[in-house]
């Protein structure tokens, strides 16, 4: 009889543990929901749209856990966010390189859902866990950086990413990118921190 009680207690304990694991997985999944256009616009006050490219070698459609935000410059002094996103779907662009978001002085465009893998970091970890943001070099670059800082702050809040996990492309691949920001990287991080503190509660 005593042995039967012990077995029942063990079964109950296993059930409780299983439910806790399932609940933990559910909570983690909820935190990884895709961005919502209207919510992003309301939070950061910058024009933002989702123009998802088709599934391809640039967008494999593979879901993942977000751990990092990876900052890039476009290395193109005349390109806009729309140009960058359009080029992903250009049939002459046969590279698998891609990104999640492009930012310029006027707008932010999401080309691949941030909850999916994109190929931007030149490194497995950066691609698997990082949101790739292309910061355009054209136009008013200070305004573009201000938009990017607000975007990064919002992503940090959405996906519980610490400022220490906001990385430069160079951190993953060694490439000199974001080339216009590396010399003032700490200042950009401070700008992000300030934007984070000013997000709606």
N, C-alpha and C positions, 0 to 999 in steps of 0.2 A: 504493500500500500504506500509506504514511504517512498519507494522507488518510483512509483507511478506519479506521485505528486512532483517529484523532482523532474521527471520527464515532461510533465505538463508545464512546469515553470520554464524549462528550457525552450519548449516550443513557443510559449508566449513571448519569451525574450527574443527569439529568432524573428518572430512576426513583427515585433516592435522595431527591431533593428532594420529589417527589410523595408518597413514603411518609412523609417527615417532616411534611409539611403535613397528611396524613390522620391521622397519629398525634397531632399537636397538636390537631386538631379533635376526635378521640376523647377525649383527656384533658380538654379543655375541657367536652365533653358530660358526662363522668363527674362532674365537679365540680358540674354543674347538676342532679343527680338530685333528685327530690322528697324531702321529709322522710319519715322513718319513725317512726310513733307510738312504738313501744317504745324506739327510740334516743333520741328527744327526751326522753321521760319519765326515762330512766335518766341522761341527762346533766345535766338541770336540776332534777330532783327536784320537779317541779310537775305536777299533773294536766294532761294535754294530750290532745286528741282531734281527729280530722279529721272534719268534718261538711261535706263539699263540697256546695255548691249546684249546681243543674243548669246546663248551658250556657245562656247567655242574653246579653242586652246588658250585664249586669253581669259575666258570666264568658264572654268570647268564646272561651276555650280556646286562645288563641294563646301558643305557647312563646316564651321570650325569654331573654336573658342577664341575670343579676342583678348589679347594680353598687352599688346603694344600699339602705339600710334607712330607711324614712320613718316618723316617729313622729307620731301623731295623738292627740288627746283626743276623747272621744265628744260633748262638749258636752251631756251629759245626766247629771244628777246622780243619777238613780235606775236607770239601765240597767246590766245585767250583760253579760258576754261572751255568754251564751246568748241574751239579748234581742237583742243586736246582730246575731248570726248569724241568728236567726230572722227578723229584720226584712228581711234580704236576700231572703228567699223569700216575703215577704208580698205577695200580689197587689195590695194597695193601695199598695205602694211601687213607683212607676213610674219612679223615677230610675235612671240607669245607674251611679250612684256605688256603689263597692264597696270591699273591702279584703281582705287575705289572712288576717290573724289578729286576734283580739280577746282582750284580757287583762283579768282582774279579780282580786280578792283571793283567789279560790278556784281558778281554772282558766285555761287557755289553749285556744282553739278555732281551728282552721285552717278557714276557710270556702272559700277558693280556693287551690289549690296554689301555693306560692310561686314555682314555675317557670313560672307563667302570668301574663299581664297582668291587672291589676285597675285600676279607675278610682278613684283616691283622692287623687292629688297635685294635681289641677287644672292639670297641665302634662304635655306629651307625654313629656319625658325622665323625669320622676318616675314616670309610669305605666308606661312601657316598661321601665325598668330597676330600679325600686324595689319592695321588699317593704313593703306598707302595713300598719302595726300600729296598731290602735285600742286605746288605753289607757282603760279605763273610769274614771269619776269617782266611782262609788258605793262605799260600804263603806270599808274600811281602805285609803286611797290609798297609804300608804307601803308596805304589803304588795303592792299591785298594782304599784307601781313596781319593787319588788324582783323580782317575777316577770318583769316586762318586761325588766329589765336582764339577767337570766339568759337569757331568750329571745334578746335581741339578741346577746349574747355568743356564744351557740351558733350563731346564723345567721352571724355574722362568721367563726367557725371553719369552718363547713360550706362557705361560698361564698367564702372568702378575701377578705372585705370589710374594709378598714381602718376604724379608728374615725373617721377624717376623712370617711368616706362614710356615717356615721350622721347623717341629716338630720332637721330639723324640717319639717313640712308647709309652714311659712312660707318655708323656703328655696326652695321651688319655685313657690308661688303667691302669696306675700305675705300669705296669710290668717293671722289671729292664732291659730295652732294649732301645737302643743298648748298650749292657753290656760293650763293650770295648771302648765306646766313651763318655759315660755320664760324666766321670771325666774331660774330655777335650772338652766338648761340644762347649764352646765359641771359642776355637781354630778351630774347624771344621767349624763353621759358618764364621769365618774370612777367612778360606781357600775357602769357597764357594763364599764369597764376592769378593775375589781376582780373582777367576776364572770367575765370572760374568763380572768384569771389563775388562777381557782379551778376552771375546767372540768377534767374528767378528761382525763388525757393520752392 
